[in-house]
Amino acid sequence: MPGQIGWIDLTVPDAPALRDFYQGVTGWTPSPVPMGDYHDFCMHPPGEPQPVAGICHARGENAGLPPVWLIYITVDDLDHSIRRCQELRGKLLRPATRMGPNGRFCVIEDPAGAICALFEPAKP
């Protein structure tokens, strides 16, 4: 739904170490997400099938992301939201990028310096 936080990711150099940290601290259960020659992780609340967060390696397209919890805010029209971000003195840090069949996202910085991602789900 537009305007809602649809996902949250943490991108770090050592994803398994942070996977283990959050599993120990929060009780989250990891499920591996194949990324070619390594795995990122979806993190599930105890006993829940639906993940609530991702812990990712700072590799490939994620190499430039900061090691912060990055929220993904759902938008209807990613291109429009990018234009409005820039018109309102925000910065585009990562251009619109496909997320496989799920949709597209970008990473922006607001005028105060906070970073988030915008996500446009694929149209049915």
DSSP file (Angstrom, degrees, kcal/mol; ACC not computed):
  #  RESIDUE AA STRUCTURE BP1 BP2  ACC     N-H-->O    O-->H-N    N-H-->O    O-->H-N    TCO  KAPPA ALPHA  PHI   PSI    X-CA   Y-CA   Z-CA
    1    1 A M    >         0   0    0      0, 0.0     3,-1.8     0, 0.0    73,-0.3   0.000 360.0 360.0 360.0 130.8    0.0    0.0    0.0
    2    2 A P  T 3   +     0   0    0      0, 0.0    73,-0.2     0, 0.0     3,-0.1  -0.198 360.0  22.6 -56.2 140.4    1.5    3.4   -1.0
    3    3 A G  T 3  S+     0   0    0     71,-3.4     2,-0.3     1,-0.3    72,-0.1   0.285  98.4 111.8  87.9  -9.5    3.0    5.4    1.9
    4    4 A Q  S <  S-     0   0    0     -3,-1.8    70,-2.7    70,-0.1     2,-0.7  -0.648  77.1-109.6 -96.4 153.9    3.6    2.4    4.1
    5    5 A I  E     +A   73   0A   0     -2,-0.3    68,-0.2    68,-0.2     3,-0.1  -0.734  38.3 178.2 -78.5 116.7    6.9    0.9    5.1
    6    6 A G  E     -     0   0A   0     66,-2.8     2,-0.3    -2,-0.7    -1,-0.2   0.637  57.1  -3.1 -98.2 -17.1    6.9   -2.3    3.2
    7    7 A W  E     -A   72   0A   0     65,-1.0    65,-2.6     2,-0.0     2,-0.3  -0.983  52.4-147.9-166.2 163.7   10.3   -3.7    4.1
    8    8 A I  E     -A   71   0A   0     -2,-0.3    46,-2.1    63,-0.2     2,-0.3  -0.982  16.4-174.0-145.6 134.6   13.6   -3.1    6.1
    9    9 A D  E     -Ab  70  54A   0     61,-2.2    61,-3.6    -2,-0.3     2,-0.5  -0.937  15.9-154.9-128.2 149.2   17.1   -4.3    5.2
   10   10 A L  E     -Ab  69  55A   0     44,-2.2    46,-3.3    -2,-0.3     2,-0.5  -0.995  14.3-164.1-120.6 122.1   20.4   -4.1    6.9
   11   11 A T  E     + b   0  56A   0     57,-0.6    46,-0.2    55,-0.5    57,-0.1  -0.936  21.9 154.8-112.9 120.8   23.4   -4.3    4.5
   12   12 A V  E     - b   0  57A   0     44,-2.8    46,-1.5    -2,-0.5     3,-0.4  -0.920  53.9-111.2-141.9 160.5   26.8   -5.1    6.1
   13   13 A P  S    S+     0   0    0      0, 0.0     2,-0.6     0, 0.0    -1,-0.1   0.861 114.0  39.3 -62.6 -35.1   30.1   -6.6    5.1
   14   14 A D     >  +     0   0    0      1,-0.2     4,-1.7    43,-0.1     3,-0.3  -0.711  65.9 169.7-120.2  79.3   29.6   -9.7    7.3
   15   15 A A  H  > S+     0   0    0     -2,-0.6     4,-2.8    -3,-0.4     5,-0.2   0.874  75.6  56.5 -60.5 -41.0   25.9  -10.7    7.0
   16   16 A P  H  > S+     0   0    0      0, 0.0     4,-2.4     0, 0.0    -1,-0.2   0.893 106.2  51.2 -60.3 -36.7   26.3  -14.1    8.8
   17   17 A A  H  > S+     0   0    0     -3,-0.3     4,-2.1     2,-0.2    -2,-0.2   0.921 114.2  42.5 -65.5 -42.3   27.7  -12.4   11.9
   18   18 A L  H  X S+     0   0    0     -4,-1.7     4,-2.7     2,-0.2     5,-0.3   0.842 110.5  57.1 -73.6 -32.3   24.8   -9.9   12.0
   19   19 A R  H  X S+     0   0    0     -4,-2.8     4,-2.1    -5,-0.2    -2,-0.2   0.949 111.0  43.8 -56.2 -49.2   22.3  -12.7   11.2
   20   20 A D  H  X S+     0   0    0     -4,-2.4     4,-2.3    -5,-0.2    -2,-0.2   0.885 111.9  53.8 -65.9 -39.3   23.6  -14.5   14.3
   21   21 A F  H  X S+     0   0    0     -4,-2.1     4,-2.4     1,-0.2     5,-0.2   0.961 113.1  41.3 -59.1 -53.1   23.6  -11.3   16.4
   22   22 A Y  H  X>S+     0   0    0     -4,-2.7     4,-2.7     1,-0.2     6,-0.9   0.821 111.7  56.0 -70.1 -29.6   19.9  -10.5   15.7
   23   23 A Q  H  X5S+     0   0    0     -4,-2.1     4,-1.3    -5,-0.3    -1,-0.2   0.927 113.3  42.1 -63.1 -43.0   18.9  -14.2   16.0
   24   24 A G  H  <5S+     0   0    0     -4,-2.3    -2,-0.2    -5,-0.2    -1,-0.2   0.854 121.6  39.8 -71.3 -35.6   20.4  -14.1   19.5
   25   25 A V  H  <5S+     0   0    0     -4,-2.4    -2,-0.2    -5,-0.2    -3,-0.2   0.883 132.4  19.1 -82.7 -40.7   19.1  -10.7   20.5
   26   26 A T  H  <5S-     0   0    0     -4,-2.7    -3,-0.2    -5,-0.2    -2,-0.2   0.603  95.7-118.7-109.2 -14.8   15.5  -10.8   19.0
   27   27 A G     << +     0   0    0     -4,-1.3    -4,-0.2    -5,-0.7    -3,-0.1   0.502  55.9 159.5  84.5   3.6   14.8  -14.5   18.4
   28   28 A W        -     0   0    0     -6,-0.9    -1,-0.3    17,-0.1    -2,-0.1  -0.298  34.5-139.3 -59.1 144.4   14.5  -14.0   14.7
   29   29 A T  E     -C   44   0A   0     15,-2.8    15,-2.7    19,-0.1     2,-0.2  -0.932  17.4-136.8-106.2 126.8   14.9  -17.1   12.6
   30   30 A P  E     -C   43   0A   0      0, 0.0    13,-0.2     0, 0.0    11,-0.1  -0.534  15.3-168.2 -84.3 148.6   16.9  -16.7    9.4
   31   31 A S  E     -C   42   0A   0     11,-2.3    11,-2.7    -2,-0.2     2,-0.1  -0.996  29.1-118.1-128.4 131.8   16.0  -18.2    6.0
   32   32 A P  E     -C   41   0A   0      0, 0.0     9,-0.2     0, 0.0     7,-0.0  -0.363  17.5-157.7 -71.8 145.0   18.7  -18.0    3.3
   33   33 A V  E     -C   40   0A   0      7,-2.9     7,-2.4    -2,-0.1     2,-0.1  -0.967  24.6-126.4-119.3 109.8   18.2  -16.1    0.1
   34   34 A P  E     +C   39   0A   0      0, 0.0     5,-0.2     0, 0.0     3,-0.1  -0.335  31.0 174.6 -62.1 132.0   20.5  -17.4   -2.7
   35   35 A M        -     0   0    0      3,-2.9     2,-0.9     1,-0.1     4,-0.1  -0.144  58.3 -89.5-126.7  35.6   22.6  -14.6   -4.3
   36   36 A G  S    S+     0   0    0      1,-0.2    -1,-0.1     2,-0.1     0, 0.0  -0.829 112.8  10.2  94.1-106.6   24.8  -16.7   -6.6
   37   37 A D  S    S+     0   0    0     -2,-0.9     2,-0.3    -3,-0.1    -1,-0.2   0.291 134.6  29.8 -94.6  11.3   27.9  -17.6   -4.7
   38   38 A Y  S    S-     0   0    0     -5,-0.1    -3,-2.9    19,-0.0     2,-0.4  -0.918  75.8-117.3-151.8 177.5   26.6  -16.5   -1.3
   39   39 A H  E     -C   34   0A   0     -2,-0.3     2,-0.2    -5,-0.2   -24,-0.1  -0.978  10.9-162.1-126.2 137.3   23.4  -16.1    0.7
   40   40 A D  E     -C   33   0A   0     -7,-2.4    -7,-2.9    -2,-0.4     2,-0.4  -0.464  29.7-122.2 -94.0-178.5   21.6  -13.1    2.1
   41   41 A F  E     -CD  32  55A   0     14,-2.4    14,-2.8    -9,-0.2     2,-0.4  -0.989  13.1-151.9-138.9 134.4   19.0  -13.7    4.8
   42   42 A C  E     -CD  31  54A   0    -11,-2.7   -11,-2.3    -2,-0.4     2,-0.5  -0.833  27.2-142.6 -91.0 140.3   15.3  -13.0    5.5
   43   43 A M  E     -CD  30  53A   0     10,-3.2     9,-3.1    -2,-0.4    10,-1.2  -0.927  14.4-163.9-114.5 126.4   14.6  -12.8    9.2
   44   44 A H  E     -C   29   0A   0    -15,-2.7   -15,-2.8    -2,-0.5     3,-0.1  -0.851  24.0-114.4-109.6 137.5   11.4  -14.2   10.6
   45   45 A P    >   -     0   0    0      0, 0.0     3,-2.5     0, 0.0   -17,-0.1  -0.321  63.5 -67.0 -59.8 156.3    9.8  -13.5   14.0
   46   46 A P  T 3  S-     0   0    0      0, 0.0   -18,-0.1     0, 0.0   -19,-0.0  -0.227 120.4  -4.0 -52.5 123.2    9.8  -16.6   16.3
   47   47 A G  T 3  S+     0   0    0      1,-0.2   -19,-0.0    -3,-0.1     0, 0.0   0.501 103.7 125.0  75.0   5.0    7.4  -19.2   14.8
   48   48 A E    <   -     0   0    0     -3,-2.5    -1,-0.2     1,-0.1   -19,-0.1  -0.799  51.1-156.2-102.0 138.3    6.2  -16.9   12.0
   49   49 A P  S    S+     0   0    0      0, 0.0    -1,-0.1     0, 0.0    -2,-0.0   0.768  76.5  78.9 -79.2 -24.5    6.4  -17.9    8.3
   50   50 A Q  S    S-     0   0    0      1,-0.0    -2,-0.1     2,-0.0     2,-0.0  -0.736  79.6-133.8 -90.2 122.9    6.4  -14.2    7.1
   51   51 A P        -     0   0    0      0, 0.0    -7,-0.3     0, 0.0     3,-0.1  -0.344  14.4-166.4 -72.1 156.9    9.8  -12.4    7.3
   52   52 A V        +     0   0    0     -9,-3.1     2,-0.3     1,-0.3   -44,-0.2   0.507  66.5  10.0-116.8 -12.0   10.0   -8.9    8.7
   53   53 A A  E     - D   0  43A   0    -10,-1.2   -10,-3.2   -46,-0.1     2,-0.4  -0.979  60.9-130.4-160.4 165.3   13.5   -7.9    7.6
   54   54 A G  E     -bD   9  42A   0    -46,-2.1   -44,-2.2    -2,-0.3     2,-0.5  -0.964   4.3-158.0-125.1 146.0   16.5   -8.7    5.6
   55   55 A I  E     -bD  10  41A   0    -14,-2.8   -14,-2.4    -2,-0.4     2,-0.3  -0.987  27.4-177.2-121.7 119.9   20.2   -8.9    6.4
   56   56 A C  E     -b   11   0A   0    -46,-3.3   -44,-2.8    -2,-0.5     2,-0.2  -0.816  28.5-111.3-123.7 153.2   22.3   -8.6    3.3
   57   57 A H  E     -b   12   0A   0     -2,-0.3     2,-1.9   -46,-0.2     5,-0.1  -0.549  31.2-120.7 -75.0 145.3   25.9   -8.6    2.3
   58   58 A A  S    S+     0   0    0    -46,-1.5     2,-0.3    -2,-0.2     5,-0.1  -0.504  76.1 115.2 -84.0  66.5   27.5   -5.3    1.1
   59   59 A R    >   -     0   0    0     -2,-1.9     3,-2.4   -47,-0.1     4,-0.2  -0.852  65.5  -4.8-131.1 165.6   28.3   -6.9   -2.3
   60   60 A G  G >  S-     0   0    0      1,-0.3     3,-1.7    -2,-0.3     4,-0.2  -0.218 135.6  -1.9  54.2-129.9   27.2   -6.4   -5.9
   61   61 A E  G 3  S+     0   0    0      1,-0.3     3,-0.4     2,-0.1    -1,-0.3   0.709 136.9  57.2 -66.4 -19.3   24.5   -3.8   -6.2
   62   62 A N  G X  S+     0   0    0     -3,-2.4     3,-1.7     1,-0.2    -1,-0.3   0.458  75.8 101.3 -88.1  -1.1   24.5   -3.5   -2.4
   63   63 A A  T <  S+     0   0    0     -3,-1.7    -1,-0.2     1,-0.3    -2,-0.1   0.806  83.0  45.1 -57.5 -33.2   28.1   -2.5   -2.2
   64   64 A G  T 3  S+     0   0    0     -3,-0.4    -1,-0.3    -4,-0.2    -2,-0.1   0.448  85.9 111.7 -93.1   1.0   27.5    1.2   -1.8
   65   65 A L    <   -     0   0    0     -3,-1.7    -3,-0.0     1,-0.1     5,-0.0  -0.507  69.8-117.1 -78.6 142.3   24.7    1.0    0.8
   66   66 A P        -     0   0    0      0, 0.0     2,-2.2     0, 0.0   -55,-0.5  -0.382  29.0-105.5 -73.7 156.2   25.5    2.3    4.3
   67   67 A P  S    S+     0   0    0      0, 0.0     2,-0.3     0, 0.0   -55,-0.1  -0.406  83.4 110.5 -81.0  65.2   25.4   -0.2    7.3
   68   68 A V  S    S-     0   0    0     -2,-2.2     2,-0.7   -57,-0.1   -57,-0.6  -0.906  84.1 -89.7-130.2 158.7   22.0    1.2    8.6
   69   69 A W  E     -A   10   0A   0     -2,-0.3     2,-0.6   -59,-0.2   -59,-0.2  -0.638  48.7-155.2 -68.7 115.7   18.5   -0.3    8.8
   70   70 A L  E     -A    9   0A   0    -61,-3.6   -61,-2.2    -2,-0.7     2,-0.2  -0.858   1.5-150.4-102.0 115.7   17.2    0.9    5.5
   71   71 A I  E     -A    8   0A   0     -2,-0.6    46,-3.0    44,-0.4     2,-0.6  -0.591   4.1-144.6 -83.8 148.7   13.4    1.2    5.2
   72   72 A Y  E     -Ae   7 117A   0    -65,-2.6   -66,-2.8    -2,-0.2   -65,-1.0  -0.963  12.5-159.3-113.0 113.6   11.6    0.7    1.9
   73   73 A I  E     -Ae   5 118A   0     44,-2.9    46,-2.7    -2,-0.6     2,-0.2  -0.831  18.9-126.1 -96.7 126.8    8.6    3.1    1.5
   74   74 A T  E     + e   0 119A   0    -70,-2.7   -71,-3.4    -2,-0.5     2,-0.3  -0.517  31.9 179.7 -75.1 134.2    6.0    1.9   -1.0
   75   75 A V        -     0   0    0     44,-2.8     3,-0.2    -2,-0.2    43,-0.0  -0.926  32.2-135.7-130.7 156.8    5.1    4.4   -3.7
   76   76 A D  S    S+     0   0    0     -2,-0.3     2,-0.4     1,-0.3    -1,-0.1   0.882  98.1  24.0 -75.6 -41.0    2.7    4.2   -6.7
   77   77 A D     >  -     0   0    0      1,-0.1     4,-2.3    42,-0.0    -1,-0.3  -0.902  63.1-170.4-135.2 100.7    5.0    5.7   -9.3
   78   78 A L  H  > S+     0   0    0     -2,-0.4     4,-2.4    -3,-0.2     5,-0.2   0.890  88.1  53.0 -61.6 -42.5    8.7    5.5   -8.6
   79   79 A D  H  > S+     0   0    0      1,-0.2     4,-2.2     2,-0.2    -1,-0.2   0.914 110.7  47.4 -62.2 -42.1    9.7    7.9  -11.4
   80   80 A H  H  > S+     0   0    0      1,-0.2     4,-2.6     2,-0.2    -1,-0.2   0.921 111.7  50.5 -62.6 -44.7    7.3   10.6  -10.1
   81   81 A S  H  X S+     0   0    0     -4,-2.3     4,-2.3     1,-0.2    -2,-0.2   0.869 109.1  51.6 -64.1 -36.5    8.6   10.1   -6.5
   82   82 A I  H  X S+     0   0    0     -4,-2.4     4,-2.2     2,-0.2    -1,-0.2   0.929 110.5  48.6 -64.5 -45.2   12.2   10.5   -7.7
   83   83 A R  H  X S+     0   0    0     -4,-2.2     4,-2.4     1,-0.2    -2,-0.2   0.932 112.7  47.7 -59.9 -45.5   11.4   13.7   -9.5
   84   84 A R  H  X S+     0   0    0     -4,-2.6     4,-1.9     1,-0.2     6,-0.2   0.890 108.4  55.6 -64.7 -39.2    9.6   15.1   -6.5
   85   85 A C  H  <>S+     0   0    0     -4,-2.3     5,-3.1     1,-0.2    -1,-0.2   0.943 111.9  42.7 -55.6 -49.4   12.6   14.1   -4.2
   86   86 A Q  H ><5S+     0   0    0     -4,-2.2     3,-1.4     1,-0.2    -2,-0.2   0.872 111.9  53.3 -69.4 -37.5   14.9   16.1   -6.4
   87   87 A E  H 3<5S+     0   0    0     -4,-2.4    -1,-0.2     1,-0.3    -2,-0.2   0.820 108.0  52.6 -64.0 -30.3   12.6   19.0   -6.7
   88   88 A L  T 3<5S-     0   0    0     -4,-1.9    -1,-0.3    -5,-0.2    -2,-0.2   0.084 128.2 -96.4 -96.9  23.0   12.3   19.1   -2.9
   89   89 A R  T < 5S+     0   0    0     -3,-1.4    -3,-0.2     1,-0.2     2,-0.1   0.647  81.8 133.4  74.4  19.4   16.1   19.2   -2.4
   90   90 A G      < -     0   0    0     -5,-3.1     2,-0.4    -6,-0.2    -1,-0.2  -0.446  49.5-126.2 -87.8 172.1   16.6   15.5   -1.9
   91   91 A K  E     -F  109   0A   0     18,-2.7    18,-2.5    -2,-0.1     2,-0.7  -0.938   5.2-133.5-122.4 143.8   19.3   13.4   -3.6
   92   92 A L  E     +F  108   0A   0     -2,-0.4    16,-0.2    16,-0.2   -10,-0.0  -0.868  26.5 174.2 -92.3 112.2   19.0   10.2   -5.6
   93   93 A L  E    S+     0   0A   0     14,-2.4    15,-0.2    -2,-0.7    -1,-0.2   0.795  73.1  20.2 -91.4 -32.1   21.8    7.9   -4.3
   94   94 A R  E    S-F  107   0A   0     13,-1.9    13,-1.6     3,-0.0    -1,-0.3  -0.976  85.6-128.4-137.1 123.0   20.9    4.9   -6.3
   95   95 A P  E     -     0   0A   0      0, 0.0    10,-0.1     0, 0.0    12,-0.0  -0.104  51.5 -60.6 -65.3 168.6   18.8    5.1   -9.5
   96   96 A A  E     -     0   0A   0     10,-0.1     2,-0.4     8,-0.1    10,-0.2  -0.255  63.9-175.0 -52.2 128.8   15.7    3.1  -10.1
   97   97 A T  E     -F  105   0A   0      8,-2.9     8,-2.4    -3,-0.1     2,-0.1  -0.987  24.7-113.9-133.5 138.2   16.7   -0.6  -10.1
   98   98 A R  E     -F  104   0A   0     -2,-0.4     6,-0.3     6,-0.2     2,-0.3  -0.448  12.3-157.4 -70.4 142.4   14.7   -3.7  -10.8
   99   99 A M    >   -     0   0    0      4,-3.4     3,-2.1     1,-0.5     4,-0.2  -0.567  52.0 -97.4-112.7  62.6   14.0   -6.2   -8.0
  100  100 A G  G >  S-     0   0    0      1,-0.3     3,-0.6    -2,-0.3    -1,-0.5  -0.316  89.5 -22.7  56.1-137.8   13.4   -9.1  -10.3
  101  101 A P  G 3  S+     0   0    0      0, 0.0    -1,-0.3     0, 0.0    21,-0.1   0.485 127.3  79.8 -81.8  -1.0    9.7   -9.7  -10.9
  102  102 A N  G <  S-     0   0    0     -3,-2.1    20,-2.5     1,-0.2     2,-0.3   0.755 101.8 -98.4 -81.0 -24.6    8.8   -7.8   -7.6
  103  103 A G  E <   - G   0 121A   0     -3,-0.6    -4,-3.4    18,-0.3     2,-0.3  -0.987  44.2 -61.0 143.5-154.3    9.1   -4.2   -8.8
  104  104 A R  E     -FG  98 120A   0     16,-2.3    16,-3.1    -2,-0.3     2,-0.3  -0.927  38.4-175.3-133.0 156.1   11.7   -1.4   -8.7
  105  105 A F  E     -FG  97 119A   0     -8,-2.4    -8,-2.9    -2,-0.3     2,-0.3  -0.949   6.1-169.7-143.3 165.0   13.4    0.6   -6.0
  106  106 A C  E     - G   0 118A   0     12,-1.8    12,-2.1    -2,-0.3     2,-0.4  -0.928  22.2-125.0-143.4 168.4   15.8    3.5   -5.6
  107  107 A V  E     -FG  94 117A   0    -13,-1.6   -14,-2.4    -2,-0.3   -13,-1.9  -0.981  30.6-177.7-119.7 131.6   17.7    4.9   -2.6
  108  108 A I  E     -FG  92 116A   0      8,-2.9     8,-2.0    -2,-0.4     2,-0.4  -0.828  21.7-142.9-124.5 162.0   17.3    8.6   -1.7
  109  109 A E  E     -FG  91 115A   0    -18,-2.5   -18,-2.7    -2,-0.3     6,-0.2  -0.998  22.4-139.2-122.0 127.7   18.7   11.0    0.8
  110  110 A D    >   -     0   0    0      4,-2.9     3,-2.2    -2,-0.4   -21,-0.1  -0.297  35.1 -93.5 -79.7 171.1   16.3   13.6    2.3
  111  111 A P  T 3  S+     0   0    0      0, 0.0    -1,-0.1     0, 0.0   -21,-0.1   0.719 126.7  55.4 -60.1 -20.2   17.4   17.3    2.8
  112  112 A A  T 3  S-     0   0    0      2,-0.1   -22,-0.0     0, 0.0    -2,-0.0   0.547 122.1-105.1 -87.1  -7.3   18.3   16.4    6.5
  113  113 A G  S <  S+     0   0    0     -3,-2.2     2,-0.2     1,-0.3   -23,-0.0   0.416  72.7 141.0  99.6  -0.2   20.7   13.6    5.3
  114  114 A A        -     0   0    0     -5,-0.1    -4,-2.9     1,-0.0     2,-0.4  -0.520  40.7-142.8 -76.0 145.1   18.5   10.7    6.3
  115  115 A I  E     + G   0 109A   0     -6,-0.2   -44,-0.4    -2,-0.2     2,-0.3  -0.879  29.0 151.8-113.6 139.5   18.5    7.8    3.8
  116  116 A C  E     - G   0 108A   0     -8,-2.0    -8,-2.9    -2,-0.4     2,-0.3  -0.947  35.3-117.5-151.1 171.0   15.6    5.5    2.8
  117  117 A A  E     -eG  72 107A   0    -46,-3.0   -44,-2.9    -2,-0.3     2,-0.4  -0.866  15.6-145.9-111.2 149.3   14.5    3.4   -0.2
  118  118 A L  E     -eG  73 106A   0    -12,-2.1   -12,-1.8    -2,-0.3     2,-0.4  -0.945  16.7-162.1-110.9 138.4   11.4    3.9   -2.3
  119  119 A F  E     -eG  74 105A   0    -46,-2.7   -44,-2.8    -2,-0.4   -14,-0.2  -0.982  12.5-167.6-128.6 127.3    9.7    0.8   -3.7
  120  120 A E  E     - G   0 104A   0    -16,-3.1   -16,-2.3    -2,-0.4   -44,-0.1  -0.952  25.3-135.9-109.8 111.8    7.2    0.5   -6.6
  121  121 A P  E     - G   0 103A   0      0, 0.0   -18,-0.3     0, 0.0   -19,-0.1  -0.273  31.6 -93.0 -63.3 152.5    5.6   -2.9   -6.6
  122  122 A A        -     0   0    0    -20,-2.5   -19,-0.0   -21,-0.1   -20,-0.0  -0.379  44.0-112.1 -62.3 142.4    5.3   -4.6  -10.0
  123  123 A K              0   0    0      1,-0.1    -1,-0.1    -3,-0.1   -20,-0.0  -0.583 360.0 360.0 -77.8 138.9    1.9   -4.0  -11.6
  124  124 A P              0   0    0      0, 0.0    -1,-0.1     0, 0.0    -2,-0.1   0.524 360.0 360.0 -65.7 360.0   -0.3   -7.0  -11.9
